[in-house]
């Protein structure tokens, strides 16, 4: 951050003018500003008392502590990850929050670690953060009257010496490690437990999504060989989820949802119970292999439509089926606000019995895309279209289902 200083030379009528007189006179203390520069096509973050640890720098730039290890890797930092004042760090991922938002995050973190004086200083800086923002260079006007004799040489004023006060003292290794910036493998057991309990400062997350689907169900009667086709277009419902973040790279999510489905058929005269609500309950475990690749395991207890032949046509039953899916998603595009994933999974439906319907072991797959938009540091909007195929026979029929599904959701 630049400070523009007003300098006056009265000798021979030479005057320098600046629009930042109030700033130079001490109206705003900008020592806690975010020091970011661009050099050789790289972003450089200079360490100051504003954010003296990797966790704090991650909070300052991204609103979360989860990027601290990336910053360490970008700069080849090793345990104990102690930073020094004035140290220059390469930042390869653009900041996702403004300086004012970063300051608010640092204030909250300082209060959490009982650094009351630091929180007060940052709060004062927050009031003048706009004043301390970089200002465009002003054109300097020089008025030099004609003189008959050259003026005597005047030495320029000496720059004040930088003084490191007690308030600006950088933390020691012991103080740094109190913020748990060590990798879990290097932590003491008690510190690892604390990290798991306070992962990312936001261990709990919530989500809501509007879901929709359109599918066809092909059911072939084994005894007669007759085929009946069913379809359901424009089905809509809602999913609600709660997520627990733990152990840095793991997430566990519970989802409950309901979907209204209307089934029709041109092959049978009568379709009984064709308009029903279908419920699902899911438990999802995610593991972040890298920032761009995540693997997951889903276990579901989900209702699916099953067609049971009758004398006049078919009876549609909502059958609860235990189901597992193993898959992964890969991020192939990302910028400051957007992230796009490709996902694919294998589906396994367990054998089950519902009333007089017996389902055998089934299998299938699903593939699609997920688009995410980061509205702020803790809110993400998403849209996810996908194709799903499932084959699961019953005792009387051979059933195949093709479905197109989508979700439009929000997570916070």
C-alpha positions as CSV (number, residue, x, y, z in Angstrom):
1,X,0.0,0.0,0.0
2,X,1.3,3.4,-1.0
3,X,1.4,6.5,1.2
4,X,1.6,9.8,-0.7
5,X,3.6,12.3,1.3
6,X,3.3,16.0,1.0
7,X,6.7,17.7,0.8
8,X,7.2,21.4,0.8
9,X,10.4,23.2,-0.3
10,X,10.2,26.9,0.3
11,X,13.6,27.7,-1.2
12,X,13.2,29.6,-4.5
13,X,9.4,29.2,-4.6
14,X,9.4,25.4,-5.5
15,X,6.1,23.8,-4.4
16,X,4.9,20.3,-4.5
17,X,1.1,19.7,-4.2
18,X,-0.7,16.5,-3.2
19,X,-4.3,15.5,-2.7
20,X,-3.5,13.3,0.3
21,X,-2.6,16.0,2.9
22,X,-5.0,14.7,5.5
23,X,-3.5,11.2,5.2
24,X,0.1,12.5,5.6
25,X,-0.9,14.5,8.7
26,X,-1.9,11.2,10.4
27,X,-5.7,11.1,9.9
28,X,-5.5,7.4,9.1
29,X,-3.0,4.7,10.3
30,X,-2.5,2.4,7.4
31,X,0.2,0.1,9.0
32,X,-2.3,-2.7,9.2
33,X,-3.3,-2.6,5.5
34,X,-3.0,-5.7,3.2
35,X,0.4,-5.5,1.5
36,X,-0.2,-7.1,-2.0
37,X,1.9,-6.3,-5.1
38,X,2.3,-7.6,-8.6
39,X,5.9,-8.5,-9.6
40,X,7.0,-10.4,-12.7
41,X,3.4,-11.6,-13.3
42,X,3.2,-12.9,-9.8
43,X,1.2,-11.8,-6.8
44,X,3.3,-11.1,-3.7
45,X,2.0,-10.9,-0.2
46,X,4.3,-9.1,2.3
47,X,4.0,-10.4,5.9
48,X,3.1,-7.8,8.5
49,X,1.5,-7.7,11.9
50,X,-1.8,-7.7,10.2
51,X,-1.6,-11.5,9.4
52,X,1.6,-12.9,10.9
53,X,0.8,-16.6,10.4
54,X,-0.3,-18.8,7.4
55,X,-3.7,-19.4,9.0
56,X,-4.2,-15.6,9.3
57,X,-3.1,-15.0,5.7
58,X,-5.5,-17.6,4.5
59,X,-8.3,-15.9,6.4
60,X,-7.2,-12.5,5.0
61,X,-7.2,-13.6,1.4
62,X,-9.9,-16.3,1.2
63,X,-12.1,-16.0,4.3
64,X,-11.2,-19.5,5.5
65,X,-8.2,-21.2,7.0
66,X,-8.3,-24.1,4.6
67,X,-5.8,-22.6,2.1
68,X,-2.9,-22.2,4.5
69,X,-1.1,-25.4,3.4
70,X,-1.3,-24.3,-0.3
71,X,0.4,-21.1,0.6
72,X,3.1,-23.0,2.4
73,X,3.6,-25.3,-0.7
74,X,3.7,-22.4,-3.1
75,X,6.6,-21.0,-1.1
76,X,8.4,-24.2,-0.1
77,X,7.8,-23.6,3.6
78,X,8.5,-26.3,6.1
79,X,7.7,-27.1,9.7
80,X,7.4,-25.0,12.0
81,X,6.1,-22.6,9.4
82,X,7.2,-19.5,11.3
83,X,7.0,-16.3,9.2
84,X,9.0,-13.1,9.7
85,X,8.0,-9.5,9.3
86,X,8.7,-8.3,5.7
87,X,8.8,-11.9,4.3
88,X,7.4,-12.0,0.8
89,X,5.1,-14.9,-0.1
90,X,4.0,-15.9,-3.6
91,X,0.2,-16.1,-3.9
92,X,-0.8,-18.3,-6.9
93,X,-4.6,-18.1,-6.3
94,X,-6.3,-14.7,-6.5
95,X,-7.9,-13.4,-3.3
96,X,-11.6,-14.3,-3.1
97,X,-12.6,-11.6,-0.6
98,X,-12.0,-7.8,-0.4
99,X,-9.5,-6.3,2.1
100,X,-12.4,-5.0,4.3
101,X,-13.9,-8.6,4.4
102,X,-10.5,-10.0,5.2
103,X,-10.1,-7.4,8.0
104,X,-13.4,-8.5,9.5
105,X,-12.2,-12.2,9.4
106,X,-9.0,-11.3,11.2
107,X,-10.9,-9.3,13.9
108,X,-13.0,-12.4,14.6
109,X,-10.0,-14.6,14.7
110,X,-8.1,-12.3,17.0
111,X,-11.1,-12.3,19.4
112,X,-11.2,-16.1,19.3
113,X,-7.5,-16.3,20.3
114,X,-8.0,-13.6,23.0
115,X,-5.9,-11.0,21.2
116,X,-8.0,-8.1,22.3
117,X,-5.4,-5.4,21.5
118,X,-4.9,-6.8,18.0
119,X,-8.7,-6.9,17.4
120,X,-9.1,-3.3,18.5
121,X,-6.3,-2.2,16.2
122,X,-7.8,-4.0,13.3
123,X,-11.2,-2.6,14.1
124,X,-9.8,1.0,14.0
125,X,-8.1,0.2,10.7
126,X,-11.4,-1.1,9.3
127,X,-12.9,2.4,9.7
128,X,-10.2,3.9,7.4
129,X,-9.6,0.9,5.0
130,X,-11.0,2.9,2.1
131,X,-8.8,5.9,2.9
132,X,-5.7,3.6,2.9
133,X,-6.5,2.1,-0.5
134,X,-4.0,2.7,-3.3
135,X,-4.6,6.1,-4.9
136,X,-3.9,6.9,-8.5
137,X,-0.8,8.9,-9.1
138,X,-1.3,12.6,-9.2
139,X,0.4,14.8,-11.7
140,X,3.1,16.9,-10.0
141,X,3.1,20.6,-10.7
142,X,6.4,22.4,-10.4
143,X,6.7,26.2,-10.3
144,X,10.3,27.3,-10.6
145,X,10.9,31.1,-10.9
146,X,13.8,32.4,-12.8
147,X,16.7,33.2,-10.5
148,X,20.0,35.0,-11.1
149,X,22.1,32.7,-9.0
150,X,21.9,28.9,-8.6
151,X,20.5,28.0,-5.2
152,X,22.7,26.3,-2.6
153,X,22.4,22.5,-2.5
154,X,19.9,21.3,0.0
155,X,20.0,17.7,1.3
156,X,16.7,15.8,1.0
157,X,14.9,15.1,4.3
158,X,16.0,11.8,5.8
159,X,13.4,9.0,5.8
160,X,12.3,8.0,9.3
161,X,13.8,4.8,10.5
162,X,11.4,1.8,10.7
163,X,11.0,0.9,14.3
164,X,9.6,-2.5,15.4
165,X,7.4,-1.9,18.4
166,X,6.2,-4.4,20.8
167,X,2.8,-4.3,19.1
168,X,4.4,-5.3,15.8
169,X,6.5,-8.2,17.2
170,X,6.2,-11.3,15.1
171,X,5.0,-14.5,16.9
172,X,7.5,-17.1,18.0
173,X,7.4,-20.8,16.8
174,X,5.5,-21.7,20.0
175,X,3.0,-18.9,19.5
176,X,2.6,-19.8,15.8
177,X,1.8,-23.4,16.6
178,X,-0.9,-22.3,19.0
179,X,-2.9,-21.5,15.9
180,X,-2.5,-25.1,14.7
181,X,-0.8,-24.4,11.4
182,X,1.1,-27.7,11.5
183,X,-0.1,-30.5,9.3
184,X,-2.1,-33.1,11.3
185,X,0.7,-35.6,10.9
186,X,3.1,-33.3,12.8
187,X,0.7,-32.2,15.5
188,X,0.6,-33.3,19.1
189,X,-2.5,-35.5,19.8
190,X,-4.2,-32.8,21.8
191,X,-3.6,-30.2,19.0
192,X,-5.0,-32.7,16.4
193,X,-8.2,-33.1,18.4
194,X,-8.6,-29.3,18.6
195,X,-8.0,-29.0,14.9
196,X,-10.7,-31.6,14.2
197,X,-13.1,-29.8,16.6
198,X,-12.5,-26.4,14.9
199,X,-11.8,-27.3,11.3
200,X,-12.0,-24.3,9.0
201,X,-13.7,-22.2,11.8
202,X,-17.0,-23.5,10.3
203,X,-17.3,-27.2,11.2
204,X,-21.0,-27.3,10.3
205,X,-22.6,-26.5,6.9
206,X,-26.1,-26.6,5.6
207,X,-27.6,-26.9,2.1
208,X,-31.0,-26.8,0.3
209,X,-31.7,-27.7,-3.3
210,X,-34.6,-27.8,-5.7
211,X,-34.5,-31.2,-7.5
212,X,-36.1,-32.3,-10.7
213,X,-36.1,-35.3,-12.9
214,X,-37.5,-36.9,-16.1
215,X,-37.3,-40.7,-16.5
216,X,-38.5,-43.7,-18.5
217,X,-39.0,-47.2,-17.0
218,X,-39.0,-50.2,-19.2
219,X,-40.6,-53.3,-17.6
220,X,-40.6,-56.7,-19.3
221,X,-42.8,-59.5,-17.9
222,X,-40.7,-62.6,-17.7
223,X,-43.5,-65.1,-18.1
224,X,-45.1,-63.5,-21.2
225,X,-42.3,-61.4,-22.6
226,X,-44.6,-58.4,-22.8
227,X,-42.9,-55.0,-22.5
228,X,-44.5,-52.0,-20.9
229,X,-43.0,-48.6,-20.9
230,X,-43.6,-45.9,-18.3
231,X,-42.5,-42.3,-18.2
232,X,-42.5,-39.5,-15.7
233,X,-41.8,-35.9,-16.9
234,X,-41.3,-32.7,-14.9
235,X,-41.0,-34.2,-11.5
236,X,-40.0,-31.8,-8.7
237,X,-38.9,-31.9,-5.1
238,X,-36.6,-30.6,-2.5
239,X,-33.5,-31.8,-0.6
240,X,-32.2,-30.5,2.7
241,X,-28.8,-31.4,4.0
242,X,-26.4,-30.8,7.0
243,X,-22.7,-31.3,6.7
244,X,-20.0,-31.9,9.2
245,X,-16.4,-31.0,8.3
246,X,-13.7,-32.9,10.1
247,X,-10.1,-34.0,9.9
248,X,-9.2,-31.3,7.3
249,X,-10.1,-33.2,4.2
250,X,-13.2,-35.2,5.2
251,X,-16.9,-34.2,5.1
252,X,-19.9,-36.1,6.2
253,X,-23.3,-35.0,4.9
254,X,-26.8,-36.2,5.8
255,X,-29.6,-35.4,3.2
256,X,-33.3,-35.9,3.4
257,X,-35.6,-35.2,0.4
258,X,-39.0,-35.7,-1.2
259,X,-40.0,-35.7,-4.9
260,X,-43.5,-35.6,-6.4
261,X,-43.7,-38.0,-9.3
262,X,-46.5,-38.6,-11.8
263,X,-46.1,-41.7,-13.9
264,X,-47.9,-42.3,-17.2
265,X,-48.0,-45.2,-19.8
266,X,-49.4,-45.6,-23.3
267,X,-48.9,-49.4,-23.1
268,X,-51.3,-50.3,-20.3
269,X,-55.0,-49.4,-19.8
270,X,-54.8,-48.6,-16.1
271,X,-51.9,-47.3,-14.0
272,X,-52.8,-47.5,-10.3
273,X,-51.0,-45.2,-7.8
274,X,-49.3,-43.3,-10.5
275,X,-49.2,-40.0,-8.5
276,X,-47.1,-40.4,-5.4
277,X,-44.4,-38.7,-3.2
278,X,-41.1,-40.5,-3.2
279,X,-38.7,-40.1,-0.2
280,X,-35.0,-40.5,0.2
281,X,-32.4,-40.5,3.0
282,X,-28.7,-40.4,2.2
283,X,-25.4,-40.3,4.0
284,X,-22.5,-39.1,2.0
285,X,-18.8,-39.2,2.9
286,X,-16.3,-37.0,0.9
287,X,-12.5,-37.2,0.9
288,X,-10.5,-34.4,-0.8
289,X,-7.6,-36.1,-2.5
290,X,-6.5,-32.8,-3.9
291,X,-8.1,-29.4,-4.3
292,X,-9.3,-30.5,-7.8
293,X,-10.2,-34.2,-7.1
294,X,-12.7,-35.5,-4.6
295,X,-13.8,-39.1,-4.0
296,X,-17.0,-40.0,-2.2
297,X,-19.2,-42.9,-0.9
298,X,-23.0,-42.5,-0.7
299,X,-25.3,-44.8,1.2
300,X,-29.0,-44.2,0.5
301,X,-32.4,-45.5,1.6
302,X,-34.4,-44.3,-1.3
303,X,-37.9,-45.0,-2.7
304,X,-38.1,-45.9,-6.4
305,X,-41.1,-46.8,-8.6
306,X,-41.7,-50.4,-9.4
307,X,-44.3,-51.6,-11.8
308,X,-46.3,-54.7,-10.7
309,X,-48.5,-56.3,-13.5
310,X,-52.3,-56.4,-12.8
311,X,-55.3,-57.7,-14.7
312,X,-56.2,-54.2,-16.1
313,X,-52.6,-52.8,-16.4
314,X,-50.1,-52.1,-13.7
315,X,-49.8,-51.0,-10.1
316,X,-46.9,-48.6,-9.3
317,X,-45.3,-49.2,-5.9
318,X,-42.9,-46.9,-4.1
319,X,-40.3,-49.3,-3.0
320,X,-37.6,-48.5,-0.4
321,X,-34.3,-49.7,-1.8
322,X,-30.9,-49.7,0.1
323,X,-28.4,-48.3,-2.4
324,X,-24.7,-47.5,-2.5
325,X,-22.7,-45.4,-4.9
326,X,-18.9,-44.9,-5.2
327,X,-17.6,-42.1,-7.3
328,X,-15.5,-39.1,-7.8
329,X,-15.5,-35.6,-9.2
330,X,-12.8,-33.6,-10.9
331,X,-12.6,-29.8,-11.2
332,X,-11.5,-28.9,-14.8
333,X,-12.1,-25.2,-14.6
334,X,-11.8,-22.6,-11.8
335,X,-11.5,-18.9,-11.3
336,X,-12.1,-16.4,-8.5
337,X,-15.9,-17.1,-8.4
338,X,-16.7,-20.1,-10.5
339,X,-15.7,-23.8,-10.3
340,X,-16.8,-26.6,-12.6
341,X,-16.7,-30.3,-11.9
342,X,-17.2,-33.5,-13.9
343,X,-18.6,-36.3,-11.8
344,X,-19.1,-40.0,-12.4
345,X,-20.2,-42.9,-10.1
346,X,-21.1,-46.5,-10.0
347,X,-24.4,-47.5,-8.4
348,X,-25.2,-50.7,-6.5
349,X,-28.8,-51.5,-5.4
350,X,-29.2,-54.2,-2.8
351,X,-31.7,-57.0,-3.0
352,X,-34.8,-56.2,-1.0
353,X,-38.5,-57.3,-0.6
354,X,-41.4,-55.0,-0.4
355,X,-44.9,-56.5,0.2
356,X,-45.0,-59.1,-2.6
357,X,-42.3,-57.5,-4.7
358,X,-38.9,-59.0,-4.5
359,X,-36.0,-57.0,-6.1
360,X,-32.7,-58.6,-7.0
361,X,-29.3,-57.0,-6.8
362,X,-29.1,-54.1,-9.2
363,X,-26.4,-52.0,-10.8
364,X,-26.0,-48.8,-12.8
365,X,-24.1,-45.6,-13.2
366,X,-24.4,-41.8,-13.2
367,X,-22.4,-39.0,-14.9
368,X,-22.8,-35.3,-15.1
369,X,-21.5,-31.8,-14.3
370,X,-21.6,-29.5,-11.3
371,X,-21.2,-25.8,-11.6
372,X,-20.5,-23.7,-8.5
373,X,-20.7,-20.0,-8.0
374,X,-19.1,-18.6,-4.8
375,X,-21.4,-15.8,-3.7
376,X,-19.2,-14.9,-0.7
377,X,-16.7,-16.5,1.7
378,X,-19.3,-19.0,3.1
379,X,-22.1,-19.2,0.5
380,X,-22.1,-21.2,-2.7
381,X,-24.7,-21.6,-5.4
382,X,-24.7,-24.7,-7.6
383,X,-26.4,-26.3,-10.6
384,X,-25.9,-30.0,-11.3
385,X,-27.4,-31.8,-14.4
386,X,-26.7,-35.5,-14.7
387,X,-27.7,-38.7,-16.5
388,X,-28.5,-41.9,-14.6
389,X,-29.0,-45.5,-15.7
390,X,-30.2,-48.3,-13.4
391,X,-31.0,-52.0,-14.0
392,X,-32.7,-53.9,-11.2
393,X,-34.9,-56.9,-11.9
394,X,-37.7,-58.2,-9.7
395,X,-39.0,-61.8,-9.4
396,X,-41.5,-61.2,-12.1
397,X,-40.0,-58.5,-14.3
398,X,-36.8,-57.2,-15.9
399,X,-36.6,-53.4,-15.2
400,X,-34.4,-50.7,-16.7
401,X,-34.6,-47.0,-15.8
402,X,-33.1,-44.1,-17.7
403,X,-33.3,-40.7,-16.0
404,X,-32.2,-37.1,-16.4
405,X,-31.9,-35.3,-13.1
406,X,-30.9,-31.8,-12.0
407,X,-30.3,-29.9,-8.8
408,X,-30.2,-26.1,-8.2
409,X,-29.0,-25.5,-4.7
410,X,-27.4,-23.3,-2.1
411,X,-24.9,-24.2,0.6
412,X,-23.7,-22.1,3.5
